[in-house]
């Protein structure tokens, strides 16, 4: 069984005060509605777990009723940090779940092809992440905001979601991060703590995340 865990518990502070980016309308629906429906309709996904900010449960429940969903779903309260929200979602997946796909709620353009390729790669190796090759020249800065090191972009990738795992791999990785008090910005970083390999799955299509207001026009175009 495969469960999609949609992380929708963040506050989106870069969008501006008092703005919930997940419920901003784009292409006729809230941002998170597009994300939820993509996984609800994907043939390899059996269950959807949506991790929401405490106090938003009613809003998400109402949204779920409006979306004509096909798959069973669970709403789970999020935690203080992203990895805490993922941990809560992982704890709430159905007990027969063997594979999980962790997805940003604010990343609504992920294609069926990308989801499929990531899940298949994870099925083969235990962990896989959607990613794109770096196309810009990237520099490392020092404390004064000056170039400190020149990086070889041929070896650099930007990672996105979905990030797909065998449940046993992700649970062990997050347990290790929690035990060591380490804060990770994505789940594949936790895999590095236990030496678990993660396959990079090249994403052929734009897979943007809503972060700032100017993202909405670009995302509307792709949707």
N, C-alpha and C positions, 0 to 999 in steps of 0.2 A: 504494500500500500504506500502511496505517495501523498504527502500533505504539503501544501503551500502555506508558508507562514509569511503573511504580509505585515511588515512592520509599519504601523501607522500611528505611533504614539509620540512622535517628536513634536516640538513646539514651533519649528520653522522660524527661528528668530531672525534669520537673514532676509526673510520676506518682508518684515516690518512689524511694528507693534500692533497687537489686536487682530492679526490676520491669520486664519487657519488655512494654509495653502492647500491642504488636502480637499477642502470643500469649495475651493475656487472653481467656478465653472469654466470648462474649456471644451470646445467641440460638443456642446449640448449637455454635458454631464460634469459632476464634480471630478476633480483629478483622480481621487482614489477609486471612484466608480469604474473608470476605465481599467485601472490596474486589477481590481477585484474581478471584473468580468473576464479579463484575459485568462486568468488562472482558473476561474470557474468553468470556462468552456474548453480548457485544454484537455485532450484525451488521456494524457498520462497522469493527470492530477485527480485524486479521489476525494480529497477533503481540503477545505480552506480554513485556516486559522488566522483571524485578523487581530493583531495586537493593537489596542487602542489606548489613548490617553485616558486615565481615570476621570470619570465625569462625562465622557463622550459616548458611553455605551448606548444610550437611547438614540443618539444621532446615527450611529452606525447600524443599529438594529432597524431603524426606519429606512435607511438607505438600502439595506439588504432586502427589505420587503419591496422596494421599488424596482429592483434590478432583475426580477424574474430569474433568480438563480437556479441552477440545475444541480449543484453539488451541495452536500451538507456543509455547514460552516459553524465555527465556534468563535465567539468574541472573548478576548482575554485582556485583562488590564496590563498596561506596560509598566516598565520600571524606570529608575532614575536615569540610567544610561541606555544606549542602544543595546549593548550586550545583555543588559538585564531584561530588556523587552524580548530579545530573542530567546533568552533562557526561559522566561515565562511562557512564551509560545511553544517552545520545545516540550515543556512540562505538560502542556495541554493537548498535544496531538493525540489522536486515537492510539491505543496501546499496540495495535498491529502495524503501525507506521514503520516502515523500514527506511524510507528515503524522505528527505525534506528539501524544499526549495525555498530559500529565504529571499524575500523580495521587498525592496523599498516601496512603500505605499505611494510615494511621490514620483515614481518612475513608470508612467502609464503607457509608454510606447513599445515596451518589450514585445517582440514578435513571437509567434508560435514556434518558428524555426529556432530561435535562440533558446527558448525554454526547452524544447526537445533536445537540442544538441547538448545543453548543460546537464540535463538529467541523464542522458545516455552516457556522457563522459563520467559523471559521478558514479553511475552504476558499474562502470568498468574499473574505476580507480579509487573510489571512496569519497572524492571531493573534486569539485570543478566550479569555475567562476566565469561568468561572461566578462569579456575584456576586449579592449581595442588597443592597437599599437599606437604609441606616442608618435604624433606627426610633427609637433613643434620641437624645436631645440629646447632642452630643459637644463637649467642651471641650479646648482645648490648655493644658497646664500649664507653669508656669515651673520653675526649678530648686528652688524651695522647696515645690513641690507645691500651688501656688495657681493659680487660673484665670488664664490669661494672654490667652486669645483665645476668642471665641465663634465656632463654625464653623456654616455653613449646612448642615444635614443633608440638604437637598433635593439637594445636589450630592455627597453622600458615599455610598460603597458599601463593603461588606466583600467582599473577594475570597476565593475558595475554590479548589478544584480540581474538575474538570479544568481545566488551562490547556493550550490546544491551539494548535499552530503548524505552519506549513510548516517542514520541517527546515532549509531554507536560512536562514530568518529567525531561528530559535532558535540555530542554530550561530553565526551572525554576532554575535548579541546576547551570547551567553555568551563568545565569544572576546574581544569588546570589554571585557567586565567583567573577565576574567582578565588581559588585557594592561594594564588600568589599575589593577589591584589593588583593585577595588571589590567589596565584599561586598553581595549583594542577598538580600533575604528571600524573594523569589519571582521567577519567571522573567519575568513581565511587566515587572518593574522593569528588567531587563536590556534589554528592548525599547526602553525610554525612552532608553537610551544611544545607540541608533542611529536614533532618530526613527521607529521602526516603530509604526504605530497598533495598538491592541489594542481589540477590541470587548468591551463588557460584556454578558454574556448573563444576563439575570435568571433566577435559579433559583427556580422556584415552590414547591419543597418543601424541608423542612429537610435540610441537608447538613452535619451537625455532624462535628467532628473529635475523636477521643479525646485529651484533654490531661491531665485530672485524674481521679481515681477517681470523682467524682460524675457524670462524663459517661456512665458505663456504663449506668446505669438508663435515662436518656433515650434513648440509642442503641438499647438493647435494645427499647424501646417502638416505635421507628420501624422496626427490622428485623422 
